[in-house]
Amino acid sequence: MLTREEALSLVERNVKKRNIVYHMIAVEAIMRSLARYFREDENLWGLIGLLHDIDYEKIGDAWEKHGVLAGEILEGKASEEVTRAIKAHNFERTGVVPESRMEKALICCDALSGLLVACALVMPSKKLADVKAKTVKKKFKDKDFARGADRGRALFCEKIEVPREKFFEIALDGLKKYATEIGL
């Protein structure tokens, strides 16, 4: 399995936009936190979160390739379990249906990460440390807030038997541990 340092190096070679790299690190943080909650392999789940958008800048408008191209980039470097989860996070276009808890977790973590970052950015301090789960719950209900955060995909947490409020807590707790790395 790739180390975090090796994965981060791959990300930096393939993704130039800092905000996309920060998003990938945010999803890694949330995946690690969720893995801890389930007593799963934090390194594996984190790796999947970190690498999930490695092809984002290369696909252009060809969204059906998102995840598939990532699999090609990661061929020989990451396991089939990793590449399958990455393909499944874009299941609507790749046809790779998410089956495992880990694959479904990537979908909800990916979707919620943007909402959590947006919550931090509207704080006077612009820091994750000041975001509370009740704030996330309130902003989640406000469809005009962070419109790009797909609430339906975030609710995949319920498909892995984590109530949304609990997921907000788990995700926020995990992301706060990486706050300095993503500038929040």
MOQUI-V563417 format. One record per run of one state. SS is the DSSP state (H for helix, E for strand, L for the rest). FROM is the first residue (numbers start at 0). TO is the last residue. If there is no record, write none. Layout:
BEGIN
SS_FROM_TO + SS_FROM_TO
END
This chain:
BEGIN
L_0_2 + H_3_13 + L_14_16 + H_17_37 + L_38_40 + H_41_50 + L_51_61 + H_62_64 + L_65_66 + H_67_72 + L_73_78 + H_79_87 + L_88_89 + H_90_93 + L_94_99 + H_100_120 + L_121_126 + H_127_129 + L_130_131 + H_132_140 + L_141_149 + H_150_159 + L_160_162 + H_163_175 + L_176_178 + H_179_181 + L_182_183
END
